[in-house]
């Protein structure tokens, strides 16, 4: 999915922090585990982030004249239960 400039900058900033700061990297990993485990606080934060990304994507796709419904998208984490590791 195309990213907005703000999203791209945030991702780059997070990557720099992840690479430069072991404590940040450990917190990030911990939050991923908590989110995947169903932690209520993390799910709320993830939902807010997802809603923001959805709005950005919807606007980009609208400009491209591409029909995208909310029902058409699925979070990457939704595939976790269907993958065999």
C-alpha positions in Angstrom: 0.0 0.0 0.0 1.4 3.5 -0.8 2.4 5.4 2.3 1.8 9.0 2.9 4.9 11.2 3.4 4.2 11.4 7.1 3.9 7.6 7.4 7.1 7.1 5.4 9.0 9.6 7.7 7.6 7.9 10.8 8.6 4.5 9.5 12.1 5.7 8.7 12.4 7.4 12.2 11.3 4.2 13.9 13.8 2.1 11.9 16.6 4.5 12.9 15.5 4.2 16.6 15.2 0.5 16.3 18.7 0.2 14.9 20.4 2.7 17.2 18.6 2.0 20.5 18.5 -1.5 22.0 16.0 -0.5 24.6 13.6 0.9 21.9 14.0 -2.2 19.9 13.2 -4.4 22.9 10.1 -2.3 23.7 9.0 -2.5 20.1 9.3 -6.3 20.1 7.5 -6.5 23.4 4.6 -4.4 22.0 4.3 -6.6 18.9 4.1 -9.7 21.2 1.5 -7.9 23.4 -0.5 -6.9 20.3 -0.5 -10.4 18.9 -1.5 -11.8 22.3 -4.6 -9.6 22.4 -3.5 -7.0 25.0 -6.4 -4.5 25.2 -4.2 -1.4 25.3 -2.1 -2.5 22.4 -5.2 -3.5 20.4 -6.7 0.0 20.9 -3.4 1.7 19.8 -3.2 -0.6 16.8 -6.8 0.1 15.9 -6.2 3.8 16.0 -3.1 3.4 13.8 -4.9 1.2 11.4 -7.8 3.7 11.1 -5.3 6.4 10.3 -3.6 4.3 7.6 -7.0 3.3 6.2 -8.0 7.0 5.8 -4.7 7.7 4.0 -5.0 4.7 1.7 -8.6 5.4 0.9 -7.7 9.0 -0.2 -4.9 7.7 -2.4 -7.0 5.1 -4.0 -9.8 7.6 -4.6 -7.4 9.8 -6.5 -6.3 6.8 -8.5 -10.0 6.0 -9.2 -9.6 2.6 -7.6 -12.5 1.1 -5.6 -11.4 -0.1 -2.2 -13.8 -1.0 0.5 -13.0 -1.6 4.1 -14.1 -5.2 3.7 -11.4 -5.6 1.0 -8.5 -5.1 3.4 -7.0 -7.5 5.9 -4.3 -6.7 8.4 -1.1 -8.5 8.0 -1.4 -9.9 11.5 -4.7 -11.5 10.5 -2.7 -14.1 8.6 -0.8 -15.2 11.6 -3.2 -17.9 12.5 -3.3 -19.3 8.9 0.5 -19.5 8.5 2.4 -22.6 9.4 5.8 -21.6 10.7 
